[in-house]
């Protein structure tokens, strides 16, 4: 499984950005896909994740009501729509995919920088 993230950039506080994660390879094996972020001097944290069916979504408390994770199966792409951005959202955002089971696999994209200016 290969993940290619894009869409990061510089935005003013209160603005919006949409991140994209193009997924390729053995996509049928994926059980969950989502976004993590790592801010300056911080540990990587979960932002949003969803099941492969799209029926179950989970968000970090800090982004509830502001971020939305979605997918376009025809384009094999997962999106993270970010609104009402805050300076504390500044981080490198990583796309992540997981395959559950006895041969667990965890896949990461290369990361895309999001910078929110005050």
LINFENSUL-V182361 format. One record per pair of residues at least 4 apart in sequence whose C-alpha atoms are under 8 Angstrom apart, sorted by sequence separation. I is the first residue (numbers start at 1). J is the second residue. D is the distance in whole Angstrom. If there is no record, write none. Layout:
I	J	D
I	J	D
This chain:
11	15	6
23	27	7
26	30	8
38	42	6
39	43	7
50	54	6
51	55	6
59	63	7
60	64	6
63	67	6
72	76	6
73	77	7
85	89	6
86	90	8
99	103	8
100	104	5
11	16	7
38	43	6
39	44	7
50	55	7
51	56	5
59	64	6
71	76	8
72	77	5
99	104	5
100	105	7
11	17	8
38	44	4
50	56	5
51	57	7
71	77	6
72	78	6
98	104	7
99	105	5
37	44	5
38	45	6
50	57	4
71	78	4
98	105	6
99	106	7
9	17	8
36	44	7
37	45	5
49	57	6
50	58	6
70	78	6
71	79	6
98	106	5
8	17	7
36	45	5
37	46	7
48	57	7
49	58	5
69	78	7
70	79	5
97	106	6
98	107	6
7	17	7
8	18	8
36	46	4
37	47	7
48	58	5
49	59	7
69	79	6
70	80	7
96	106	7
97	107	5
7	18	6
8	19	6
35	46	6
36	47	5
48	59	4
68	79	8
69	80	5
96	107	6
97	108	7
7	19	4
35	47	5
36	48	7
47	59	6
48	60	6
57	69	8
68	80	6
69	81	6
96	108	5
6	19	6
7	20	6
34	47	8
35	48	5
46	59	8
47	60	5
67	80	7
68	81	5
95	108	6
96	109	6
5	19	7
6	20	5
34	48	5
35	49	6
46	60	6
67	81	5
68	82	7
94	108	7
95	109	5
5	20	6
6	21	6
34	49	4
67	82	4
94	109	6
95	110	8
4	20	8
5	21	4
33	49	6
34	50	6
47	63	7
54	70	8
66	82	6
67	83	6
94	110	7
95	111	7
4	21	5
5	22	6
32	49	7
33	50	6
54	71	8
66	83	5
94	111	4
3	21	6
4	22	5
32	50	6
33	51	6
66	84	6
93	111	5
94	112	7
3	22	6
4	23	7
32	51	4
33	52	7
50	69	7
66	85	8
92	111	6
93	112	5
3	23	5
31	51	6
32	52	5
48	68	8
49	69	7
92	112	5
93	113	6
2	23	6
3	24	7
31	52	5
48	69	6
92	113	4
93	114	7
1	23	7
2	24	5
30	52	6
91	113	6
92	114	6
1	24	6
2	25	6
90	113	8
91	114	6
1	25	4
90	114	5
91	115	7
1	26	5
89	114	8
90	115	5
1	27	6
89	115	7
90	116	5
89	116	7
87	115	7
88	116	8
87	116	5
86	116	6
87	117	6
85	116	7
86	117	8
87	118	6
86	118	8
34	69	8
34	78	8
33	78	8
35	80	8
39	89	8
39	90	6
40	91	7
24	76	7
39	91	4
22	75	8
23	76	5
38	91	5
39	92	6
22	76	6
23	77	6
37	91	6
38	92	5
22	77	4
23	78	8
37	92	5
38	93	7
21	77	5
22	78	7
37	93	4
20	77	7
21	78	5
36	93	6
37	94	6
20	78	6
21	79	6
35	93	7
36	94	5
20	79	5
35	94	6
36	95	6
19	79	5
20	80	7
35	95	5
36	96	7
18	79	7
19	80	5
34	95	6
35	96	6
18	80	6
19	81	6
33	95	8
34	96	5
18	81	4
19	82	8
33	96	6
34	97	6
17	81	6
18	82	6
33	97	4
16	81	8
17	82	5
32	97	6
33	98	6
16	82	5
17	83	7
31	97	8
32	98	5
16	83	4
30	97	6
31	98	6
32	99	7
15	83	6
16	84	6
30	98	6
31	99	5
14	83	7
15	84	5
16	85	6
30	99	5
31	100	6
14	84	4
15	85	6
29	99	6
30	100	8
13	84	7
14	85	5
13	85	5
14	86	6
12	85	8
13	86	5
13	87	6
21	95	6
5	94	7
5	95	6
4	95	8
3	95	7
3	96	8
11	114	8
13	116	6
3	107	8
5	109	6
8	112	5
9	113	6
10	114	6
11	115	6
12	116	5
13	117	6
2	107	7
3	108	6
4	109	5
5	110	7
6	111	8
7	112	7
8	113	5
9	114	5
10	115	5
11	116	5
12	117	5
13	118	5
1	107	7
2	108	8
3	109	5
4	110	7
5	111	6
6	112	6
8	114	5
9	115	6
10	116	6
11	117	6
12	118	6
2	109	7
3	110	8
5	112	6
8	115	8
10	117	7
